[in-house]
């Protein structure tokens, strides 16, 4: 069938191929099932001829997808080291070899790597796409990705992978249905009614093609009827071949057809038929040729397949359950005797053949293979398939399956499922006498509870694991339990016991040669020393990173830098934090350690927020929250930063973000999460005018910080408690009440003699509920709480924190307050600036004007991303279309649209678009709405 209305898409592919001589390019083809993605690629490849070397890898709709299935397809074509490495070495080596195969001299045929049907992709294949996307610019190759956009929801991991591709090398090519005009052109060629065909197909190219392939007359109402009518018209032997191929997702190899239909005993034996059945390979070949000549099947590289998965499924689902199971048994027998077959295929056919013994044999094999390749969700699915038929197996065997399931679910990010499975395994183990297995399950229960935000349960299980494992001779499992306990104590900021248990773990792990546990404990020790304020902790963590990286323990190496960056941020040592981030993020990308992404990007956003780089903070928050939902407290910091950005700018959604962050943080009950969340909630409530609730939020967070002795969080939360409980809401006297600067140059009178509006002392540490807590605050906050705003501001200047500097200056003399307002205005902090001006006016003091619309960076306070969204609203795009174009989640776009409407002071998208068209013109800025 001629390709109509695809000329622009094909031209895009040709253009990208030409551009790839200067560096890799990515084409993302999307459309509904049957939109013609594969047909377009075939036409492009044919037109490119010898200029392109097309390498095709396909994802198959197996019960559980093959791990790295597309890469296996490509490796078979390329051969050599890549083929040899698959299944025999680490997947990183295979990825590197693939990249090497794509990096060819410019005078050779350009590699075109096509990965089809990524909506069915396993995790490892999506990791491969992310790996290639980060490095493709260094190659002269074109990467073509296809997927069904109607089968990829907002939370599908593919969306996050696509969003992470470098935007400068990516072209999105959507394939919409054919228009009525195109369908009419095709219909006229077969003397059919174009309107009738369009009404029945909606312009879907596959359905149009199938409908026009049947004789004129009654139009079959569905694709199922279309293909079944064509299969029914085949001779009986060819019909049986079509049915056999229908139970094989993807392609059926010639050897598979031969083995599944041995002469005289094939799957068709006993089938009622008026035509003799095939009795030899020659007869089978004739039947296959009939399927090909009638257009039911297609041939590619000698393999047989349906032209589309929709057609295959329609034929398979039309089979009776008995016939379908019998065909799967024949295919299973043929595959089982073939060396090198992917075990995922065996599991698929064993399941559909209802062969429980085969499922129990092959599902764990397939799960381990998937896990080795990083396809952890697929490993979970394989273990789940085995567990579904294992009810009558011995307790130890079921426990082993549950442990495998739990570990795979943990690595896949499904910690709730992982906990349930591990507890079930523990219950089975406790019916026996294997103390090491019991202790190891307890250690895992501990770790999983921590990941799921249950610190008390984690500590209880961790201590019990140590107790159980100490009842038997020492082992590597005991060393791991020691290190787990050390980590929990480190996270609870119990430094001395954390270091003690970590040291025990290192010694015992070294005795048993367990390098992984030894490095895990070393990171715990370095983190505890840094948390305790020992400068050597920095060197310890850098040393741990280098040792782990050199030994190939990339997760431990990353964790050392993660802890260094985040712990330094919490102590406002932003130079150390940024230096660690500069090493950490490339390391995570190089080793595909995406699990840290949301947490780490949230912390980098916090650094940008503290340093006044709010646009950069926006970008990091957006990336952190764009992926799938993560359990526990992993996204607390990102949510807290977004809450503060929205609150300070006067955008909607701030209180929702702050509340959600606090809920998750308090469930985790660790100061690293509670600190940022409590600060965000207190400030957001204060900016909303809810001072009493803000004070309570600060008070609750400070109790956690005081409990573990975290002077930075304790000090900042003490400042917020004081600010929110001051009678005038000012946290100190107005500049008019202060007599310039004192002899120490601190500004204002001595705190003991200053009188606030309420007539009492205003230095919060001099009396009231905060009295006696001066030593619990880090130095910059201690200075401010004591009334020395000038010294506090100097501390923040030295640390490169303009926001905190402005907060200190806002309690100074008139010049200091004016400086604070300039900082607020420059950052776009409309609500804090408005509150400070209101405070000055209430005290009868002149309030410096804010930025004029003509000179403001963006008078409406729109961020760069919000300006992009507004421009697309003006183009008439829906939220879903904006999300697709900007590679954002629909939820994120909803928030941006709400913020744009609020800042423009309009009620509808139409009014926002009108404002844009009427006033922007050549101006890069959006006109201001009614303001704060």
N, C-alpha and C positions, 0 to 999 in steps of 0.2 A: 504494500500500500504506500502510495506517495506521501511524503511528509509535507503537510501543509502547516502554515503559521508557525514554523520552527526555524525560519531563515535567520531571524535575529539571534536566536539562541545558538545556532550553529556558527554564526559569525562571531559571537562572543568567544566560543571555544577556539576558533581559528586565531582570534586576536590574542587570547591568552597563550596559545602555543607559540606564537611569534614572540610575545613578550618574554617568554620563559628563557630565551637565550641570554637575557640579562639577569636572570635569577628566577627561582621557582615561583609558580603561580598556582592558585587553587580555584577550581570551579565547583560550586555547590548547586547541584541540580535537585530541585524539589518539585513534587507534584503528587496528585493522588495516584492510587493504584491504577495502572493502565494509561497514564498520562503520556507515555512514549519516551521515558527517560533512556531505556536501553536502546530503543530504535534511533534516537538522536545520536547517542554515542557511536552506534554502528555506522550511521551515515557520516558522521564526522571522521571516524577512523578511515572509512573508505575514501573520502575526499582528500584526507591528508596523505594517504599513500605511504611512500617510503620515507617521508619526512617525520613520521611518528612511529614509535615502537610501542604499541598498546599492550599493557600488562593488566589483565583483568582478574580481580578477586571478588568473590561474591559471598554475601552472608546468606545462610540457608535457614528456613523456618523449621528447624528440628525442634523436638520436644525441649531440648536445651541446646543452644547454639554451640557449634564447634569453637573451641578456644583458638583464636587467630586463624579461623577458617580461611579468610581471604588471603592471608600471607602464605598459607600452605598452597593455595592455588597458584600464586605468583611464583613461589619457590619451585614448584614443579616445572614451570615454564623456564625459569632462569637457570635452575640446576646449581651445580657447583657448591661453594661453601655455604651459601644461604640455605639450600635444601638440606645439606648435611647438618647444619646447626640446629634446625628446628627439632625440638623434642630431645635434643642431646646436650644443649648448653643453655645458659641464661638467656632470657628473651632479649635483654639489652644487646647482647651480641648479634642476635638476629636482626634487631632494629638497625644496628649500625651497618650490618652487611647490606640490608635493603637500601639504606641511604647511600652507601658506596656504589651500589648497582645503578642508582639514579643519577649519579654524578658522572656524566660522560662529556667528552670533548665536544665543542660546539659544532664540529663538522660532521658528527655522527647523527643518526636518527634520534630525535628527541624522545625521551621516555615519557609516556603518558600512563600514569598509574591510575586505574579506575577501580574504585571500591564501591560496589553496588549494594543497595538495600541495607544501608546502615541502620535503619530502624530495627533490624534484627541482630545488630552487631553485639558480640560479647564484649565484656569489659576490656579485655586485653586488646581487642581490635580498636576500640575507642582510645585506649592509651596510645596505640600505634599512630592513630590519626593525630593526636595531640603532639606526639613526639615528632612526626614529620612536619606538622605545621610550624613548630618552633625552629626547624632547621632547614626547611625547604628553600628559603631564600638563598642558601649557599649552593644549591644545585641548579642545573638547567633542566628542569622537568616540570610537567604539568600534572597536578593531582586533581582528579575528578571524583567528587563524592556525590552519591545519589541517595535519596531517602524519600519515603512517603510522608509528606507533611501532615497528612490527616491521621497518622499513627504515631506521631511524636508530640506528646503533650508538653505542657510547660515544665514539668519536673523531669522529663526524660534527660538522661545524662548527655545524649548527643547534643542537645541545645547548649549545654555548658561547654562542651568541647568545641563546637562551632564558634561560640562567643569568644573563646580563648585564642582562636587563630589570628595571626597578625592581619589587621584590617587592610593594610596596604597591598597585600598580594591576593586578596580574596575577591571573587566576583560571584554574587548570588544570581542564579538563573532559574526563576520559577517557570514552570510549564503549566499554564492554565488549560482548561478544556478547549476544544475546537469551537469556533464560532458557528452560528447557524449557516453563514455563507460557506465556510469550509466544508461543513457536513453536506450542504446541498451540492457542492461541486463533486464530491466523492459519490454521493447517491446517484447523481445523473448518469454516471458512468456505468451503473448497473440497472438503469431504468427503475430506480426506486424513488419514493417520495422523501425529499430531504427533510421536510417538516416532521414526517412520521418517524424517520430515523433519529432525528434530533430529540424529539419528545421521548423516545424510548431510551436514549443513551445519555442525554445531557451533554453531548459533545465529547464524551470520554473516548479517546482514540482507539483503545483496545476494543471497547464495546461496539464502536462504529465498524471497525474492521471485521469483527466476528459476525455482526449482523449482516453486513454486505456479502459475507462469504456463503451464507445459506441461500437456497433458492428463494425467489420472490414468493409471496403468499402470506400465510399467517406469520406474524412476527413473534418469535419466542420472547416472553416477557422479561427474562432474566438471563444473566451470563451463564448461570447453571444450565438453563434450558438450551441455550445456544450450543454449548460445548457437548452436552449429552446427546443432542440430536445428531451432531457430527460423529460422535463415537458410535452411536447406534447404527449409523449407515455403513460402518466398516464391516468387512468380512469377519467372521467369528475369530479366526486366529489373530488377526490384527487387533480386534477388539480386546482380546486377552492381553496382548502386549501393552496396549494403551492402559489397561487396568493395572498391570504390574508396574509400569513407569509411574502411575499415579500415586503409589505408596512410597515413592523415593523422592524426598524433597531435593531440590537442586537438579542434579543430572544423574542418569543411570548409565554406568559404564558398560561397554560391550561384555566384558568378562562377568559383570554382575548378572546381566540378562542370561548369558550362557549358563552360569552356575545355578541360577534360580529356576532354570527350565531344563534340567537334564533330560535326555531323550527318554520318553516313556514314563517319566515320573515327575514332571514339572508341576508348577502350581496350578495348571489348568486341568490336571487329570480328574476325570469324573465330572467335568463341567458339561451340563446339557448343551448340545450344539448340533445343528443340522449339517455342519461342515466339519470334515476331519481336522483334528487338532494338529499343531506342528509336531513332528516326530524327529526332527533333526535340526542342527544349527542352520542348515540351508533354509528349511521351512521357516525358522524363526527370523532369519534375515529377510525373507520375502514378506512376512507379516510386518516387520519393522519398516520395510520400504513402503508398504501400503499406508502405514501411519504417516510417514513423511510426505508421500505424494498427495494424500488427502488433506494435508495441512493441520492434522491433529497434533503431531509432534514436530520438533525441529532437531537438527543435528549440529553439534559444535564439537570439533576435535574428536569425532567418533562417538561422543556421548549423546544419548537421547534425552529430551526434556520437553515439557510443555512450553509453549511460547510465553506463558505467563503463569505465575503462581496461582492467580485466581482460577485459572482453567484447571490446573492440577488438583487444587482443593475441591473444585466442583465435582470432578470425576471420583476422587477418593471418597468424598462424603456420600456419594450416591451408592457406593458399594454396601452390601449387607454387612453387619458386624462380623458374621462368621467368615465371609469371603475376605474381608479386610484383614482380619487376624491371620488367616491362612497365608495370605500374600506376605504379610510382615514376617511370618515364621520362615518362609522360603528365603526372603532377603536376608534375614538374620543368619540363617545357616550358611548362605553364600559369603557374607561378610566375615563371619567368625573364622573361616578357613583362609582368609586372605591376609597375609602379613602387612603390617603398617597401616591398617585401617584405623581411623580415628575412633576411639572408644565411644565418643558421643553419638556416633551413628549406630553403634551396637545397642546403646541404651535406648535410643529412640525406637528402634524396631523391636527390642525385647519388651519394652513397655506396651507397645501397641499389639504385640503378639500375646500379651498376658503371660509371659514366661518369667515368673518371679525369680527362679533360680538364676537365670541369665541377668536379670536386673541386679540382683545382689552381687553377682560376680563382677559386672562391668561398671556399674554406677560409681563405686568407690574409686576404681581405676580412672574413670573419666573425671571425677571430682579432683583427684590429686593432680592429674595432668592440667586441668583448668587452673588450679591454684598455683601450680609451678609457673604458669604463663601469666599470672596476674588477673585471670578472669574469675574473680572471687564470687560474683553473683551467680555465675554458671556453676561453680563448685557447690554453692548452697543448693541450687536446684537439683544437681545430681544426687547429693546426699539426701535431699528430701524425697526424691524418687525411690531411693533404696529404703528409707525409713518407712515409707508407705506400705511396703510389703514385708517388713521385718518383725512383725508383731510376735511371731512364734519362734524367733531366734533366741539363743542364750543371752543372759543379761550382759555379759562382758562384750559380746558382739554388738548388741544394741547400744551399749555405752560408747563403744569406739565410734560407731556411726554418728551418734549424737555429739561427741567431742569434735569430730571432723566438721559436722554441720555448724557447730558453735564457732569454731575457729574461722571457718570461711565466712560466716555471717558477720563476725567481728571485723574481719578485713574488708568486708563489703560495706561496712558502716551501719549494719542493722543490729545495733547492740541489744535492743529489747529481745529480739529473736535469739541472739547469742546467749543472753542470760538464761532465758527459759530452757534452751537446749542443754546448757551446761548444768543447770540445776537438776534436770532430768537425768543427765549422765551421772552426776554425783549421787543421786538417790540409788541408781542401779549399782554403782561402785560400792556404796556403803552396805550393800547386801553381801559383799564378798570381803576378802581380807587383804586386798592390795593397797597398802598404806600409801605407797608412792603415787599410785593413780588417784587415790582419794585426795592426797595433799595437793597434787597438781591441779585437780579440778577446783579445789578451794582457792588456790592462787588465781585461777582464771575467773572464778566467781568474784573475787575481790577486784580484779582489774576491770572487769566488765561493769560492776556496780559503780566504780569511779567514773568510767566513761559515760555512764548513764545518769550522772549527777546524784549518786547516793553515797556520799563519803562515809557515813557511819556504818552502813552495811559493808562497804569496801574494807574498812579498817577491821571490823569484826572477822570477816572471812580471811583477811590477810594474816591476822594473828593466829587464827585457828589452823591455817595451812602450815605455819611454822611449827605449831605445837604438834600436829600430826606427823610431820616429816622428821621432827626431832625424836620421835619414838622409835625410829628405825635407823640403821646405820647411815652416816652422812652420804649425800648424793648431790648430783648436779641440780636435781629438783629442789633440794633444800637451799642451795645457793640462789636459785631463782626466786624462791619464797622470801629469802632475806632481802634481796634487791627490791622486790615488790613492796615489802614493808618499808624499806628505806625511802622509796619514792613517795609512798603515801605520807610519811612523816615529813618529807621535804615539802610536799605540796601543802601540808598543814602548818608549815613554817616552824616545825619543831626541830631546830637545826642540829642540836647535839645528838639526840638519838638517831636522827636520819644519817648523820655521818658515821655513827657507830655501827648501825646495821649495814650500811653500805660498805664499810671496811670489812666486816665479816663476810659479806657476799663476795667481795673481790678475792679475798684469801681462799675461800672454798671453791669459787669458780676456777681460779688458777690451778688449784689442786686437781680438778677434774678436766682441765683443758677446755673449759666453756668460755671462749673468748667473748661471745655475745653478752652473757650475763655480766662478765667482768667489766665490759664497756658500759653497759646499762648502769651498773653501780657507780662507775666513775663519774658519769654525768650527774647522778643523784648527789654525789659528794660535792662536786664543783658547784652545782646549783645551790646547795645548802650553805656553802661557804659564802657565795655571793649574796644570798638572802640575809645571812647573818652580818653583812657589812664588811666581810673580809675581802680586800682588793685582790687577793690571790685567787679568788673564785673565777675572775675573768680568765686568768692564765690557765686555770684548771679546765675550764670549759673549752677553750681553744685547743688545748692539748688533747682533750677527749675527742674533739671533732677530728683532729688530724690523725689520731690513732685509729679511730673507727673508719674514716674514709680510706686510709691506707690498707686496712684489713678487709674492705668491701662491705662493712656493716653500715650501709648508707642511712638506714633509719636512725640508728644511734648517732651517727655523725650529724644528721639533720637536727635531731632532738637537742644536741649540745648547743647548736647555734640558735635554735628556737628559744631555748631557755635563756641564753645570754641576751638575746634581743628583747624578749618580753620582760625579763626581770630588770634589765637596765631601763626600759621605758617606764616601768612602775616606780622607779627611783629617780626619774627625770634626768638620768644620765643619757641624754639623747644622742650625743656624739658616739658613744659606745654602741648604743642601740642601732643607729643608722649604719655604722661600720659592720655590725653583725648582719643586718638586713642585706647589705650590699653583697655579702658572701652567701647568705642563706638562700635568697630567692633564686639566683642562678643555679645553686646546688639542687634545690627542689625540682627545678625545671629539668636539669640535666639527668636526674635520676627518677623522674616521673613520680615524685612523692606528693601527689595532689591532695592527699588526705589532710595535710597541714594547711592547705590553701586559705580556707575561710578564717581560721584563727590568726594566721600570720598576717594576712592582708588587713584584717581588722586592727591588729596592733600597729601596722605601718600607717594605716589611716589615722590612728590616734597620735602617732608621732607628727604627721603632717598637720593635724589639728592643733597640737600644742605649739608647733613652730609657725603657725599662721598660713600654711599652704592649703587652703580649704578646697581649692579645685582638685588638687592631688588627693586630698582626703575623700572627696566625692567619688573619684574614680576607683580608689581602692575599696571603699565601702560597696560600691555598685558591683564590683567583681566578686567581693566576698559573699554577698548575699544573692548573687545571680544563680548560683548552682543549686543542687537539690538540698532540701532541708536536712540539717545535721542534728543529731541528738545531743542531749546534755547542754553544756555551756560553751561549745566551740564558737558560736557566733555572737556571744554576749558583747564582746568588745566592739565588733562591727555595728551591732544594733545600738550600742551606747553612743558611738560616734555619730551615727546617722541621726539619733535623737537630738544630740546637741547642735548639729548643723541645722536641722530643721527648726529647733526652738529658737536659736539665735537669729535665724533669718526670717522668722515668722511664718514658716511653712506649716501646712497641716501634717498630721501623722506623728508629730514629735512625742506626744504623751503616750501614744500607743506603743511606739518603739521602746521608750524608756521603761514603761511598765512591763513589757514582755522581757526585756533584758534583765530587769530586777527579779522577775519570777524565776527565770532560769538560773540566775546567779545565786539566789538564796537556796535553791534546791541543791546546787553544787557545794555551797557553804565553804568556799575558798576565797581568800582575800583577793586573789588575782582576778576573779570574776565579780565579787561583791563590790570591790572598790570602784572600778569604772562605772558599774551599773548604778550604784547608790549616788555617785556624783552626778550622773546624767539625770537621774530621776529628781534629785533635789533641785538642780538648776532649772530643769524643765518646768517643774511645779512652781518654782519661784517666778519664772518668767511668765507663767500663766496667772500670776497673782494669788496662788494658793500657798501663802507663806507658812501656815501652820503645818500643812501636809509636807511641805518641803523640809521644814525643820525636823519632822519626825523621820523622814527618809534619810536625812543626814545622820541623825542620832542613831538610827538602827545600823547603818553602814559603819559608823565609827566604832560601835561596840564590837563588830567583827575585827576591824583593824586593830583596835586596842588589845583584843584577846591574843593576837599573834604578834603584837609589837611592831606593826608596820607603820612607821612614823610618817611616811609620806601620805598615805591614804588617811591615816588618823588626823594629821594636821589639816589636810584640805577639807575633810568632812567636818572638822571642828570649826573651820572658818565658815562653812556653809550653815552650820547650826547656829552660829553666832549671828551671821547676816540675817537669817530668817526669823530670829527671835528678838532682834533689836526693835524697840518700840516704833521707830520711824521707818523701819525697813531699810536702814541705810548702813548699819554696821559701823556706826561712828558718827561724830558730829559733822555738821556741814563745814565747808571751808571757811564760811563767814565766822564761825565760832573759834577758829584757830588763829593763833597769833604768829603767822608766818612760820619760820623754822626755828627750832631750838638750837642750843649750842652744839648739839651732836649732829645737826643738819638733818634731823629726822622728819621735820615737818610737824607742825601742831605743838600743842603744849604737852607737858609730861602726862602720860596716861592716867596717873593717879589723880591729877588735878583737872582733867578735861571733864566737862559736864555735857551730857547729851540732852536730847529733848526731854527725856524722862527724868532728868535731874540726877541720875546716878552715874557711876563710872562706866565707861563704854569699852575699855579694853576687856575682851571677854575672859581672859585668864585671870583677871583680878577679882572675880566674884561670881556668884550665881552658880548654876549647874556645871559650868565648865571650869570652875576654879580648881587649881592644883593639877591641871593637865598640860601645863606648858611643856614639860619634858617629853610628852608623847607626840609632839609635832616636829616635823622636819624643819630645818632652819628658816627657809623663806616664809613658811606659814607661821612659825613661832614669832618671827619679827613682825609680821603684819598683825597678828593677834595681840602683840604687845604694844601696838600703835606705831611702830617704826616702819611706816609705809615706804619711805624713800629707800631704806636699806633693803627691804623686801623687793622693791622694783629693781634695784641694782643686781640682786641675786638672779632675778629672772632674765635680765638682759644678758648676764654672763652665761646663762643656760640656753639662750636663744629662744625664749618663750614669750612672744609679744602679747599673747592673750593674758597670761598670768601677770605680766608686767602692767598691762592696762588695768586689771582688777586691783592691783596694789595702788596704782596711781589714782584710781577713782576715789580713794580715801585720803588724798593729799590736799595740797593747797590749790587755789584756782588754776594756776598754770599746770599743775599735775593733772587735775581733772580735765582740763582742755586737751592735754596730751592723750589721756585715756579715751576721750571721745573721738579724737582723730584716729586712734588705732581701731576702735570699734567701727567707725564709719568706713575706714579703709578695708576692713575685713568683710563688710556687708552685714555686720551684726546689728540689725535694725532694732530688735527688741531690747537688748541690753543698753544700746545707746538711748532708746526712748525712755527706758526706766531711769537712767542716770539723768537725762534732761528734766524729767518730771521731778526728780528729787531736788534738783537745783531750783526749779521754779517754785516748788513747795516751800523752799527755804528763802524765797525772795531774791535769789541770785540769778544773774544773767546766764542763760543757757546758750552756748555757741550753736549756731545753726548747723544743720547737717549738710551733706553734699547736695549741690543743686542738680536737678535733672540733666542740665546741659553738660555737666562736668563729671557726673558719677560714672564709674566704670560700667555699670548697668543699673539705671535708675530703678528698674523694677526688682532688682536683686536676683535676676535669673542667673543660674549657673550656666556654664557652657553647654552641658547636656540638655538643660531645660530650654535653651535657645534652639538647639537642634530639634527638640520635640515640638516646639511652637511652630517652627518652619514647616514641619511635616504635617501638623494639624492644618496649617494654611493650605497645604497641597491637597487636603481632603482625605488623608490616610486615617484609617481606623486605628485604635490602640493595638489591635493584633498585628496590623500591617507595620505600624511603627516598631513594635517589638521585633518583628522579623527583619526589618531593614537595619535596625541598630543592634541586632543580636542581643536583645535584652529579654528578660522574662516579662510576660504580660503584667504581672503584679507590680514590677518596677516601673513600667510605663504608666500604669494607673496612678502611682504615687507622683510621677513627674507631671502628668496632666493636671492632677489636683493642685499641685504646687503652682503651676503656671497660671491656672484660673484664679487662684487666690491672690497671687502677686499682681496680676493685671486688674484685679477687682471686677472680674466679669463672671457671669453665671454659666455660660455655655461655651462649647467648642466653637460654635459659629461666631459668637462675639469675639473670641480670642483671635480667630482667623481674620475677622474684619479689622480688628485693631492692628494686626500684623500688616495686612495689605495696605491699610490706609495711612499708616504712619512710618513704617520702616523704610520702604523704598531702598535707597542705597545705604541707609544707616545700619550698622551692625547691632544696634541696641533696640530693645523693645520699649515702647513708651511706658512711663510709670502709671500704675493704677492709683487708687486713692491713697496709697501709703499705709503706714503702720497704724 
